Amino acid sequence: EVQLVESGGGLIEPGGSLRLSCAASGFTLSNAWMNWVRQAPGKGLEWVGRIRSKSDGGTTDYATPVKGRFTLSRDDSKNTLHLHLNSLETEDTAVYYCLYGLGSSWGQGTLVTVSS
Amino acid sequence: EIVLTQSPATLSMSPGERVVLSCRASQSISYYLSWFQQRPGQAPRLLIYDASKRAPGIPARFSGSGSGTDFTLTISSLEPEDIAVYYCQLRNNWRLTFGGGTTVQIQ
């Protein structure tokens, strides 16, 4: 059974950095395409970024609002995905979810609050 | 950039009624459309993928149809646990796109 557990969220000041983690079990992370999606309080779902499987090059894509500030990486030894958030803005306040593939499984989410 | 427009924004129905939700794409997307259900306080879960295929464990009362630009999610007989926001999603080679969501309420 695929399970995803996010962690690393919290309260951070504008301009700060955070690293979110998504611990995966039930499958080999390097063989999967993984996505991150966020949801601002009371709002809809917004795609953040994607990392392809190792066999498909392991390349990444990002949504325009986060390009150049957020980076995806993978720790294959720990079967864990990381989302590095830099130069955070108040508009980045949201629950961040990691997704297996296109969304057949979601984690429970981790809340990032950007505020002074 | 393809935009997904969902309608209506909110729906109030009685238990047992048939519910039809709409998702329209700004250009043809073939059948690359999924539907997700998000209950209050929970993460979304996949209901339908490739426009009409039910995900494992999803009750048969949920069905999807459509292709090209117009898609529908139908709940054949509304149950109280179906109270949720429903999102459609397009997938392509480099990004995901979500519709704005439809909130289903019980009358």
Interface residues (C-beta under 8 A of the other chain):
Chain A: N35 V37 G44 L45 E46 W47 R50 D61 A63 Y97 L102 G103 S104 S105 W106 G107 Q108 G109
Chain B: S34 F36 Q38 A43 P44 R45 L46 Y49 A55 V85 Y87 Q89 R91 W94 R95 L96 T97 F98 G99 G100 G101
